[in-house]
């Protein structure tokens, strides 16, 4: 079992380290967490991301 606070922390770290030209989608975050053994729904990722004040990937994308 993993607490929702630790999952939020992990999401925050992933977004901080992402490529700003190709940000991680909620689905990509789900795949990475699943790879770490955390089973979580995409909708839950979206809810946590919004709670953390992190914009969707299309709004985080920076064009050169």
Predicted model as a PDB file, atoms N, CA, C, CB and O in Angstrom, pLDDT in the B-factor column:
MODEL        1                                                                  
ATOM      1  N   UNK A   1       0.839  -1.186   0.000  1.00 69.00           N  
ATOM      2  CA  UNK A   1       0.000   0.000   0.000  1.00 69.00           C  
ATOM      3  C   UNK A   1       0.881   1.245   0.000  1.00 69.00           C  
ATOM      4  CB  UNK A   1      -0.953   0.001   1.217  1.00 69.00           C  
ATOM      5  O   UNK A   1       1.888   1.321   0.703  1.00 69.00           O  
ATOM      6  N   UNK A   2       0.476   2.199  -0.797  1.00 81.00           N  
ATOM      7  CA  UNK A   2       1.217   3.451  -0.915  1.00 81.00           C  
ATOM      8  C   UNK A   2       0.261   4.589  -0.587  1.00 81.00           C  
ATOM      9  CB  UNK A   2       1.836   3.624  -2.350  1.00 81.00           C  
ATOM     10  O   UNK A   2      -0.879   4.592  -1.051  1.00 81.00           O  
ATOM     11  N   UNK A   3       0.711   5.554   0.209  1.00 91.00           N  
ATOM     12  CA  UNK A   3      -0.164   6.660   0.582  1.00 91.00           C  
ATOM     13  C   UNK A   3      -0.351   7.618  -0.589  1.00 91.00           C  
ATOM     14  CB  UNK A   3       0.403   7.408   1.795  1.00 91.00           C  
ATOM     15  O   UNK A   3       0.499   7.722  -1.473  1.00 91.00           O  
ATOM     16  N   UNK A   4      -1.479   8.311  -0.572  1.00 93.00           N  
ATOM     17  CA  UNK A   4      -1.736   9.255  -1.660  1.00 93.00           C  
ATOM     18  C   UNK A   4      -0.742  10.418  -1.612  1.00 93.00           C  
ATOM     19  CB  UNK A   4      -3.183   9.786  -1.583  1.00 93.00           C  
ATOM     20  O   UNK A   4      -0.447  11.007  -2.652  1.00 93.00           O  
ATOM     21  N   UNK A   5      -0.226  10.759  -0.444  1.00 95.00           N  
ATOM     22  CA  UNK A   5       0.752  11.838  -0.341  1.00 95.00           C  
ATOM     23  C   UNK A   5       2.064  11.444  -1.022  1.00 95.00           C  
ATOM     24  CB  UNK A   5       1.002  12.198   1.135  1.00 95.00           C  
ATOM     25  O   UNK A   5       2.703  12.276  -1.666  1.00 95.00           O  
ATOM     26  N   UNK A   6       2.464  10.186  -0.881  1.00 95.00           N  
ATOM     27  CA  UNK A   6       3.704   9.762  -1.534  1.00 95.00           C  
ATOM     28  C   UNK A   6       3.516   9.704  -3.052  1.00 95.00           C  
ATOM     29  CB  UNK A   6       4.156   8.384  -0.997  1.00 95.00           C  
ATOM     30  O   UNK A   6       4.449   9.995  -3.800  1.00 95.00           O  
ATOM     31  N   UNK A   7       2.325   9.334  -3.508  1.00 96.00           N  
ATOM     32  CA  UNK A   7       2.045   9.323  -4.948  1.00 96.00           C  
ATOM     33  C   UNK A   7       2.057  10.758  -5.478  1.00 96.00           C  
ATOM     34  CB  UNK A   7       0.671   8.637  -5.244  1.00 96.00           C  
ATOM     35  O   UNK A   7       2.598  11.016  -6.554  1.00 96.00           O  
ATOM     36  N   UNK A   8       1.468  11.687  -4.734  1.00 96.00           N  
ATOM     37  CA  UNK A   8       1.483  13.095  -5.149  1.00 96.00           C  
ATOM     38  C   UNK A   8       2.917  13.608  -5.234  1.00 96.00           C  
ATOM     39  CB  UNK A   8       0.661  13.964  -4.167  1.00 96.00           C  
ATOM     40  O   UNK A   8       3.266  14.331  -6.168  1.00 96.00           O  
ATOM     41  N   UNK A   9       3.738  13.240  -4.271  1.00 96.00           N  
ATOM     42  CA  UNK A   9       5.142  13.654  -4.274  1.00 96.00           C  
ATOM     43  C   UNK A   9       5.855  13.103  -5.506  1.00 96.00           C  
ATOM     44  CB  UNK A   9       5.852  13.181  -2.987  1.00 96.00           C  
ATOM     45  O   UNK A   9       6.627  13.811  -6.152  1.00 96.00           O  
ATOM     46  N   UNK A  10       5.595  11.846  -5.825  1.00 96.00           N  
ATOM     47  CA  UNK A  10       6.213  11.217  -6.993  1.00 96.00           C  
ATOM     48  C   UNK A  10       5.769  11.906  -8.276  1.00 96.00           C  
ATOM     49  CB  UNK A  10       5.866   9.723  -7.047  1.00 96.00           C  
ATOM     50  O   UNK A  10       6.586  12.138  -9.167  1.00 96.00           O  
ATOM     51  N   UNK A  11       4.488  12.234  -8.379  1.00 96.00           N  
ATOM     52  CA  UNK A  11       3.974  12.933  -9.572  1.00 96.00           C  
ATOM     53  C   UNK A  11       4.669  14.284  -9.701  1.00 96.00           C  
ATOM     54  CB  UNK A  11       2.420  13.120  -9.492  1.00 96.00           C  
ATOM     55  O   UNK A  11       5.096  14.667 -10.790  1.00 96.00           O  
ATOM     56  N   UNK A  12       4.778  14.994  -8.604  1.00 97.00           N  
ATOM     57  CA  UNK A  12       5.431  16.305  -8.602  1.00 97.00           C  
ATOM     58  C   UNK A  12       6.879  16.198  -9.077  1.00 97.00           C  
ATOM     59  CB  UNK A  12       5.383  16.926  -7.197  1.00 97.00           C  
ATOM     60  O   UNK A  12       7.342  17.024  -9.864  1.00 97.00           O  
ATOM     61  N   UNK A  13       7.593  15.177  -8.595  1.00 97.00           N  
ATOM     62  CA  UNK A  13       8.986  14.970  -9.002  1.00 97.00           C  
ATOM     63  C   UNK A  13       9.092  14.625 -10.483  1.00 97.00           C  
ATOM     64  CB  UNK A  13       9.623  13.863  -8.164  1.00 97.00           C  
ATOM     65  O   UNK A  13       9.988  15.112 -11.173  1.00 97.00           O  
ATOM     66  N   UNK A  14       8.179  13.784 -10.975  1.00 96.00           N  
ATOM     67  CA  UNK A  14       8.187  13.412 -12.393  1.00 96.00           C  
ATOM     68  C   UNK A  14       7.993  14.632 -13.276  1.00 96.00           C  
ATOM     69  CB  UNK A  14       7.097  12.376 -12.685  1.00 96.00           C  
ATOM     70  O   UNK A  14       8.690  14.801 -14.277  1.00 96.00           O  
ATOM     71  N   UNK A  15       7.045  15.482 -12.903  1.00 96.00           N  
ATOM     72  CA  UNK A  15       6.749  16.670 -13.702  1.00 96.00           C  
ATOM     73  C   UNK A  15       7.931  17.644 -13.647  1.00 96.00           C  
ATOM     74  CB  UNK A  15       5.451  17.360 -13.200  1.00 96.00           C  
ATOM     75  O   UNK A  15       8.246  18.290 -14.647  1.00 96.00           O  
ATOM     76  N   UNK A  16       8.577  17.749 -12.503  1.00 96.00           N  
ATOM     77  CA  UNK A  16       9.728  18.651 -12.368  1.00 96.00           C  
ATOM     78  C   UNK A  16      10.894  18.207 -13.250  1.00 96.00           C  
ATOM     79  CB  UNK A  16      10.179  18.720 -10.905  1.00 96.00           C  
ATOM     80  O   UNK A  16      11.674  19.040 -13.712  1.00 96.00           O  
ATOM     81  N   UNK A  17      11.017  16.910 -13.482  1.00 96.00           N  
ATOM     82  CA  UNK A  17      12.145  16.374 -14.243  1.00 96.00           C  
ATOM     83  C   UNK A  17      11.820  16.106 -15.711  1.00 96.00           C  
ATOM     84  CB  UNK A  17      12.622  15.105 -13.604  1.00 96.00           C  
ATOM     85  O   UNK A  17      12.689  15.664 -16.462  1.00 96.00           O  
ATOM     86  N   UNK A  18      10.581  16.366 -16.130  1.00 95.00           N  
ATOM     87  CA  UNK A  18      10.184  16.034 -17.495  1.00 95.00           C  
ATOM     88  C   UNK A  18      10.834  16.961 -18.526  1.00 95.00           C  
ATOM     89  CB  UNK A  18       8.670  16.100 -17.623  1.00 95.00           C  
ATOM     90  O   UNK A  18      11.297  18.054 -18.202  1.00 95.00           O  
ATOM     91  N   UNK A  19      10.854  16.496 -19.766  1.00 93.00           N  
ATOM     92  CA  UNK A  19      11.302  17.304 -20.887  1.00 93.00           C  
ATOM     93  C   UNK A  19      10.223  18.356 -21.143  1.00 93.00           C  
ATOM     94  CB  UNK A  19      11.574  16.422 -22.168  1.00 93.00           C  
ATOM     95  O   UNK A  19       9.080  18.006 -21.437  1.00 93.00           O  
ATOM     96  N   UNK A  20      10.571  19.633 -21.035  1.00 90.00           N  
ATOM     97  CA  UNK A  20       9.583  20.707 -21.169  1.00 90.00           C  
ATOM     98  C   UNK A  20       9.033  20.828 -22.589  1.00 90.00           C  
ATOM     99  CB  UNK A  20      10.199  22.027 -20.751  1.00 90.00           C  
ATOM    100  O   UNK A  20       8.008  21.475 -22.805  1.00 90.00           O  
ATOM    101  N   UNK A  21       9.711  20.208 -23.557  1.00 93.00           N  
ATOM    102  CA  UNK A  21       9.225  20.231 -24.934  1.00 93.00           C  
ATOM    103  C   UNK A  21       8.294  19.056 -25.213  1.00 93.00           C  
ATOM    104  CB  UNK A  21      10.399  20.212 -25.911  1.00 93.00           C  
ATOM    105  O   UNK A  21       7.542  19.071 -26.188  1.00 93.00           O  
ATOM    106  N   UNK A  22       8.345  18.046 -24.363  1.00 94.00           N  
ATOM    107  CA  UNK A  22       7.474  16.871 -24.502  1.00 94.00           C  
ATOM    108  C   UNK A  22       7.055  16.424 -23.100  1.00 94.00           C  
ATOM    109  CB  UNK A  22       8.202  15.699 -25.278  1.00 94.00           C  
ATOM    110  O   UNK A  22       7.533  15.405 -22.601  1.00 94.00           O  
ATOM    111  N   UNK A  23       6.159  17.192 -22.465  1.00 96.00           N  
ATOM    112  CA  UNK A  23       5.755  16.872 -21.090  1.00 96.00           C  
ATOM    113  C   UNK A  23       4.999  15.547 -20.993  1.00 96.00           C  
ATOM    114  CB  UNK A  23       4.890  17.989 -20.532  1.00 96.00           C  
ATOM    115  O   UNK A  23       4.415  15.069 -21.965  1.00 96.00           O  
ATOM    116  N   UNK A  24       5.029  14.980 -19.808  1.00 96.00           N  
ATOM    117  CA  UNK A  24       4.371  13.701 -19.558  1.00 96.00           C  
ATOM    118  C   UNK A  24       2.856  13.871 -19.505  1.00 96.00           C  
ATOM    119  CB  UNK A  24       4.880  13.084 -18.250  1.00 96.00           C  
ATOM    120  O   UNK A  24       2.345  14.770 -18.837  1.00 96.00           O  
ATOM    121  N   UNK A  25       2.151  13.009 -20.209  1.00 96.00           N  
ATOM    122  CA  UNK A  25       0.690  12.991 -20.116  1.00 96.00           C  
ATOM    123  C   UNK A  25       0.305  12.210 -18.868  1.00 96.00           C  
ATOM    124  CB  UNK A  25       0.040  12.360 -21.399  1.00 96.00           C  
ATOM    125  O   UNK A  25       1.139  11.523 -18.277  1.00 96.00           O  
ATOM    126  N   UNK A  26      -0.955  12.315 -18.470  1.00 97.00           N  
ATOM    127  CA  UNK A  26      -1.437  11.549 -17.315  1.00 97.00           C  
ATOM    128  C   UNK A  26      -1.245  10.055 -17.565  1.00 97.00           C  
ATOM    129  CB  UNK A  26      -2.933  11.863 -17.030  1.00 97.00           C  
ATOM    130  O   UNK A  26      -0.888   9.313 -16.650  1.00 97.00           O  
ATOM    131  N   UNK A  27      -1.480   9.612 -18.798  1.00 97.00           N  
ATOM    132  CA  UNK A  27      -1.326   8.184 -19.139  1.00 97.00           C  
ATOM    133  C   UNK A  27       0.128   7.743 -19.011  1.00 97.00           C  
ATOM    134  CB  UNK A  27      -1.830   7.913 -20.572  1.00 97.00           C  
ATOM    135  O   UNK A  27       0.398   6.634 -18.549  1.00 97.00           O  
ATOM    136  N   UNK A  28       1.064   8.597 -19.413  1.00 97.00           N  
ATOM    137  CA  UNK A  28       2.482   8.255 -19.283  1.00 97.00           C  
ATOM    138  C   UNK A  28       2.894   8.173 -17.814  1.00 97.00           C  
ATOM    139  CB  UNK A  28       3.352   9.287 -20.018  1.00 97.00           C  
ATOM    140  O   UNK A  28       3.712   7.333 -17.440  1.00 97.00           O  
ATOM    141  N   UNK A  29       2.330   9.040 -16.993  1.00 97.00           N  
ATOM    142  CA  UNK A  29       2.605   8.997 -15.551  1.00 97.00           C  
ATOM    143  C   UNK A  29       2.070   7.693 -14.965  1.00 97.00           C  
ATOM    144  CB  UNK A  29       1.969  10.222 -14.825  1.00 97.00           C  
ATOM    145  O   UNK A  29       2.730   7.071 -14.133  1.00 97.00           O  
ATOM    146  N   UNK A  30       0.873   7.272 -15.396  1.00 97.00           N  
ATOM    147  CA  UNK A  30       0.301   6.003 -14.938  1.00 97.00           C  
ATOM    148  C   UNK A  30       1.239   4.854 -15.286  1.00 97.00           C  
ATOM    149  CB  UNK A  30      -1.095   5.769 -15.567  1.00 97.00           C  
ATOM    150  O   UNK A  30       1.495   3.986 -14.451  1.00 97.00           O  
ATOM    151  N   UNK A  31       1.753   4.844 -16.514  1.00 97.00           N  
ATOM    152  CA  UNK A  31       2.655   3.768 -16.946  1.00 97.00           C  
ATOM    153  C   UNK A  31       3.923   3.731 -16.103  1.00 97.00           C  
ATOM    154  CB  UNK A  31       3.019   3.938 -18.423  1.00 97.00           C  
ATOM    155  O   UNK A  31       4.392   2.653 -15.737  1.00 97.00           O  
ATOM    156  N   UNK A  32       4.476   4.886 -15.796  1.00 97.00           N  
ATOM    157  CA  UNK A  32       5.694   4.931 -14.974  1.00 97.00           C  
ATOM    158  C   UNK A  32       5.426   4.455 -13.555  1.00 97.00           C  
ATOM    159  CB  UNK A  32       6.265   6.349 -14.943  1.00 97.00           C  
ATOM    160  O   UNK A  32       6.228   3.719 -12.980  1.00 97.00           O  
ATOM    161  N   UNK A  33       4.295   4.877 -12.990  1.00 96.00           N  
ATOM    162  CA  UNK A  33       3.953   4.442 -11.626  1.00 96.00           C  
ATOM    163  C   UNK A  33       3.669   2.943 -11.591  1.00 96.00           C  
ATOM    164  CB  UNK A  33       2.731   5.224 -11.097  1.00 96.00           C  
ATOM    165  O   UNK A  33       4.044   2.260 -10.639  1.00 96.00           O  
ATOM    166  N   UNK A  34       3.007   2.433 -12.626  1.00 96.00           N  
ATOM    167  CA  UNK A  34       2.738   1.002 -12.704  1.00 96.00           C  
ATOM    168  C   UNK A  34       4.056   0.230 -12.755  1.00 96.00           C  
ATOM    169  CB  UNK A  34       1.865   0.674 -13.942  1.00 96.00           C  
ATOM    170  O   UNK A  34       4.183  -0.835 -12.152  1.00 96.00           O  
ATOM    171  N   UNK A  35       5.023   0.770 -13.473  1.00 96.00           N  
ATOM    172  CA  UNK A  35       6.343   0.165 -13.538  1.00 96.00           C  
ATOM    173  C   UNK A  35       7.034   0.122 -12.179  1.00 96.00           C  
ATOM    174  CB  UNK A  35       7.199   0.915 -14.520  1.00 96.00           C  
ATOM    175  O   UNK A  35       7.896  -0.724 -11.940  1.00 96.00           O  
ATOM    176  N   UNK A  36       6.652   1.037 -11.296  1.00 94.00           N  
ATOM    177  CA  UNK A  36       7.199   1.078  -9.934  1.00 94.00           C  
ATOM    178  C   UNK A  36       6.341   0.258  -8.964  1.00 94.00           C  
ATOM    179  CB  UNK A  36       7.299   2.534  -9.444  1.00 94.00           C  
ATOM    180  O   UNK A  36       6.609   0.226  -7.763  1.00 94.00           O  
ATOM    181  N   UNK A  37       5.315  -0.399  -9.494  1.00 94.00           N  
ATOM    182  CA  UNK A  37       4.471  -1.241  -8.656  1.00 94.00           C  
ATOM    183  C   UNK A  37       3.281  -0.540  -8.026  1.00 94.00           C  
ATOM    184  CB  UNK A  37       5.285  -1.826  -7.591  1.00 94.00           C  
ATOM    185  O   UNK A  37       2.639  -1.087  -7.130  1.00 94.00           O  
ATOM    186  N   UNK A  38       2.978   0.682  -8.494  1.00 94.00           N  
ATOM    187  CA  UNK A  38       1.840   1.436  -7.958  1.00 94.00           C  
ATOM    188  C   UNK A  38       0.700   1.368  -8.969  1.00 94.00           C  
ATOM    189  CB  UNK A  38       2.233   2.929  -7.652  1.00 94.00           C  
ATOM    190  O   UNK A  38       0.800   1.929 -10.060  1.00 94.00           O  
ATOM    191  N   UNK A  39      -0.369   0.688  -8.613  1.00 94.00           N  
ATOM    192  CA  UNK A  39      -1.531   0.592  -9.497  1.00 94.00           C  
ATOM    193  C   UNK A  39      -2.448   1.786  -9.220  1.00 94.00           C  
ATOM    194  CB  UNK A  39      -2.294  -0.770  -9.289  1.00 94.00           C  
ATOM    195  O   UNK A  39      -2.946   1.962  -8.108  1.00 94.00           O  
ATOM    196  N   UNK A  40      -2.659   2.599 -10.254  1.00 95.00           N  
ATOM    197  CA  UNK A  40      -3.448   3.817 -10.082  1.00 95.00           C  
ATOM    198  C   UNK A  40      -4.148   4.152 -11.398  1.00 95.00           C  
ATOM    199  CB  UNK A  40      -2.551   5.004  -9.615  1.00 95.00           C  
ATOM    200  O   UNK A  40      -3.619   3.869 -12.473  1.00 95.00           O  
ATOM    201  N   UNK A  41      -5.319   4.745 -11.316  1.00 96.00           N  
ATOM    202  CA  UNK A  41      -6.096   5.098 -12.506  1.00 96.00           C  
ATOM    203  C   UNK A  41      -5.662   6.460 -13.044  1.00 96.00           C  
ATOM    204  CB  UNK A  41      -7.606   5.106 -12.184  1.00 96.00           C  
ATOM    205  O   UNK A  41      -5.182   7.311 -12.294  1.00 96.00           O  
ATOM    206  N   UNK A  42      -5.835   6.654 -14.331  1.00 97.00           N  
ATOM    207  CA  UNK A  42      -5.494   7.931 -14.955  1.00 97.00           C  
ATOM    208  C   UNK A  42      -6.313   9.068 -14.353  1.00 97.00           C  
ATOM    209  CB  UNK A  42      -5.720   7.864 -16.470  1.00 97.00           C  
ATOM    210  O   UNK A  42      -5.806  10.172 -14.160  1.00 97.00           O  
ATOM    211  N   UNK A  43      -7.577   8.792 -14.060  1.00 97.00           N  
ATOM    212  CA  UNK A  43      -8.435   9.827 -13.457  1.00 97.00           C  
ATOM    213  C   UNK A  43      -7.887  10.277 -12.115  1.00 97.00           C  
ATOM    214  CB  UNK A  43      -9.870   9.308 -13.285  1.00 97.00           C  
ATOM    215  O   UNK A  43      -7.983  11.451 -11.758  1.00 97.00           O  
ATOM    216  N   UNK A  44      -7.312   9.338 -11.372  1.00 96.00           N  
ATOM    217  CA  UNK A  44      -6.734   9.673 -10.071  1.00 96.00           C  
ATOM    218  C   UNK A  44      -5.498  10.547 -10.262  1.00 96.00           C  
ATOM    219  CB  UNK A  44      -6.374   8.391  -9.282  1.00 96.00           C  
ATOM    220  O   UNK A  44      -5.277  11.490  -9.502  1.00 96.00           O  
ATOM    221  N   UNK A  45      -4.700  10.235 -11.269  1.00 97.00           N  
ATOM    222  CA  UNK A  45      -3.526  11.068 -11.579  1.00 97.00           C  
ATOM    223  C   UNK A  45      -3.983  12.488 -11.887  1.00 97.00           C  
ATOM    224  CB  UNK A  45      -2.719  10.481 -12.782  1.00 97.00           C  
ATOM    225  O   UNK A  45      -3.402  13.452 -11.388  1.00 97.00           O  
ATOM    226  N   UNK A  46      -5.020  12.617 -12.706  1.00 97.00           N  
ATOM    227  CA  UNK A  46      -5.540  13.939 -13.067  1.00 97.00           C  
ATOM    228  C   UNK A  46      -6.017  14.690 -11.823  1.00 97.00           C  
ATOM    229  CB  UNK A  46      -6.694  13.806 -14.086  1.00 97.00           C  
ATOM    230  O   UNK A  46      -5.767  15.887 -11.685  1.00 97.00           O  
ATOM    231  N   UNK A  47      -6.699  13.994 -10.926  1.00 97.00           N  
ATOM    232  CA  UNK A  47      -7.183  14.618  -9.692  1.00 97.00           C  
ATOM    233  C   UNK A  47      -6.022  15.088  -8.824  1.00 97.00           C  
ATOM    234  CB  UNK A  47      -8.064  13.638  -8.906  1.00 97.00           C  
ATOM    235  O   UNK A  47      -6.044  16.209  -8.316  1.00 97.00           O  
ATOM    236  N   UNK A  48      -5.013  14.246  -8.649  1.00 97.00           N  
ATOM    237  CA  UNK A  48      -3.853  14.607  -7.842  1.00 97.00           C  
ATOM    238  C   UNK A  48      -3.076  15.750  -8.485  1.00 97.00           C  
ATOM    239  CB  UNK A  48      -2.941  13.394  -7.645  1.00 97.00           C  
ATOM    240  O   UNK A  48      -2.624  16.662  -7.793  1.00 97.00           O  
ATOM    241  N   UNK A  49      -2.920  15.706  -9.806  1.00 96.00           N  
ATOM    242  CA  UNK A  49      -2.193  16.750 -10.520  1.00 96.00           C  
ATOM    243  C   UNK A  49      -2.881  18.102 -10.332  1.00 96.00           C  
ATOM    244  CB  UNK A  49      -2.085  16.406 -12.017  1.00 96.00           C  
ATOM    245  O   UNK A  49      -2.221  19.114 -10.093  1.00 96.00           O  
ATOM    246  N   UNK A  50      -4.206  18.112 -10.443  1.00 96.00           N  
ATOM    247  CA  UNK A  50      -4.962  19.349 -10.240  1.00 96.00           C  
ATOM    248  C   UNK A  50      -4.842  19.831  -8.797  1.00 96.00           C  
ATOM    249  CB  UNK A  50      -6.439  19.141 -10.605  1.00 96.00           C  
ATOM    250  O   UNK A  50      -4.730  21.033  -8.554  1.00 96.00           O  
ATOM    251  N   UNK A  51      -4.863  18.909  -7.843  1.00 97.00           N  
ATOM    252  CA  UNK A  51      -4.726  19.273  -6.427  1.00 97.00           C  
ATOM    253  C   UNK A  51      -3.354  19.897  -6.150  1.00 97.00           C  
ATOM    254  CB  UNK A  51      -4.934  18.031  -5.531  1.00 97.00           C  
ATOM    255  O   UNK A  51      -3.216  20.750  -5.272  1.00 97.00           O  
ATOM    256  N   UNK A  52      -2.351  19.464  -6.905  1.00 96.00           N  
ATOM    257  CA  UNK A  52      -0.997  20.003  -6.753  1.00 96.00           C  
ATOM    258  C   UNK A  52      -0.797  21.306  -7.531  1.00 96.00           C  
ATOM    259  CB  UNK A  52       0.023  18.973  -7.212  1.00 96.00           C  
ATOM    260  O   UNK A  52       0.253  21.939  -7.428  1.00 96.00           O  
ATOM    261  N   UNK A  53      -1.799  21.698  -8.300  1.00 96.00           N  
ATOM    262  CA  UNK A  53      -1.703  22.927  -9.082  1.00 96.00           C  
ATOM    263  C   UNK A  53      -0.844  22.773 -10.326  1.00 96.00           C  
ATOM    264  CB  UNK A  53      -1.152  24.032  -8.230  1.00 96.00           C  
ATOM    265  O   UNK A  53      -0.272  23.747 -10.814  1.00 96.00           O  
ATOM    266  N   UNK A  54      -0.750  21.539 -10.845  1.00 96.00           N  
ATOM    267  CA  UNK A  54       0.044  21.255 -12.042  1.00 96.00           C  
ATOM    268  C   UNK A  54      -0.898  21.236 -13.244  1.00 96.00           C  
ATOM    269  CB  UNK A  54       0.818  19.892 -11.907  1.00 96.00           C  
ATOM    270  O   UNK A  54      -1.902  20.523 -13.254  1.00 96.00           O  
ATOM    271  N   UNK A  55      -0.556  22.028 -14.249  1.00 95.00           N  
ATOM    272  CA  UNK A  55      -1.388  22.119 -15.450  1.00 95.00           C  
ATOM    273  C   UNK A  55      -1.315  20.835 -16.267  1.00 95.00           C  
ATOM    274  CB  UNK A  55      -0.960  23.312 -16.309  1.00 95.00           C  
ATOM    275  O   UNK A  55      -0.374  20.056 -16.112  1.00 95.00           O  
ATOM    276  N   UNK A  56      -2.307  20.606 -17.142  1.00 95.00           N  
ATOM    277  CA  UNK A  56      -2.253  19.447 -18.045  1.00 95.00           C  
ATOM    278  C   UNK A  56      -1.035  19.542 -18.970  1.00 95.00           C  
ATOM    279  CB  UNK A  56      -3.554  19.349 -18.883  1.00 95.00           C  
ATOM    280  O   UNK A  56      -0.466  20.619 -19.147  1.00 95.00           O  
ATOM    281  N   UNK A  57      -0.644  18.418 -19.552  1.00 94.00           N  
ATOM    282  CA  UNK A  57       0.564  18.373 -20.382  1.00 94.00           C  
ATOM    283  C   UNK A  57       0.512  19.356 -21.555  1.00 94.00           C  
ATOM    284  CB  UNK A  57       0.773  16.966 -20.910  1.00 94.00           C  
ATOM    285  O   UNK A  57       1.530  19.959 -21.895  1.00 94.00           O  
ATOM    286  N   UNK A  58      -0.648  19.523 -22.170  1.00 93.00           N  
ATOM    287  CA  UNK A  58      -0.726  20.433 -23.315  1.00 93.00           C  
ATOM    288  C   UNK A  58      -0.489  21.888 -22.902  1.00 93.00           C  
ATOM    289  CB  UNK A  58      -2.089  20.302 -23.998  1.00 93.00           C  
ATOM    290  O   UNK A  58      -0.074  22.700 -23.730  1.00 93.00           O  
ATOM    291  N   UNK A  59      -0.745  22.227 -21.649  1.00 93.00           N  
ATOM    292  CA  UNK A  59      -0.497  23.582 -21.158  1.00 93.00           C  
ATOM    293  C   UNK A  59       0.928  23.737 -20.628  1.00 93.00           C  
ATOM    294  CB  UNK A  59      -1.500  23.938 -20.062  1.00 93.00           C  
ATOM    295  O   UNK A  59       1.430  24.857 -20.529  1.00 93.00           O  
ATOM    296  N   UNK A  60       1.583  22.630 -20.288  1.00 92.00           N  
ATOM    297  CA  UNK A  60       2.963  22.685 -19.789  1.00 92.00           C  
ATOM    298  C   UNK A  60       3.983  22.674 -20.927  1.00 92.00           C  
ATOM    299  CB  UNK A  60       3.230  21.510 -18.849  1.00 92.00           C  
ATOM    300  O   UNK A  60       5.157  22.968 -20.706  1.00 92.00           O  
ATOM    301  N   UNK A  61       3.555  22.344 -22.120  1.00 90.00           N  
ATOM    302  CA  UNK A  61       4.471  22.216 -23.259  1.00 90.00           C  
ATOM    303  C   UNK A  61       5.048  23.586 -23.621  1.00 90.00           C  
ATOM    304  CB  UNK A  61       3.744  21.591 -24.485  1.00 90.00           C  
ATOM    305  O   UNK A  61       4.323  24.571 -23.759  1.00 90.00           O  
ATOM    306  N   UNK A  62       6.369  23.615 -23.769  1.00 84.00           N  
ATOM    307  CA  UNK A  62       7.045  24.854 -24.170  1.00 84.00           C  
ATOM    308  C   UNK A  62       7.574  24.703 -25.587  1.00 84.00           C  
ATOM    309  CB  UNK A  62       8.201  25.205 -23.190  1.00 84.00           C  
ATOM    310  O   UNK A  62       8.312  23.766 -25.891  1.00 84.00           O  
ATOM    311  N   UNK A  63       7.194  25.618 -26.435  1.00 77.00           N  
ATOM    312  CA  UNK A  63       7.660  25.598 -27.811  1.00 77.00           C  
ATOM    313  C   UNK A  63       8.943  26.413 -27.909  1.00 77.00           C  
ATOM    314  CB  UNK A  63       6.577  26.147 -28.776  1.00 77.00           C  
ATOM    315  O   UNK A  63       9.129  27.412 -27.215  1.00 77.00           O  
ATOM    316  N   UNK A  64       9.810  25.956 -28.786  1.00 61.00           N  
ATOM    317  CA  UNK A  64      11.096  26.643 -28.942  1.00 61.00           C  
ATOM    318  C   UNK A  64      10.976  27.729 -29.981  1.00 61.00           C  
ATOM    319  CB  UNK A  64      12.208  25.656 -29.330  1.00 61.00           C  
ATOM    320  O   UNK A  64      11.951  28.426 -30.260  1.00 61.00           O  
TER     321      UNK A  64                                                      
ENDMDL                                                                          
END                                                                             
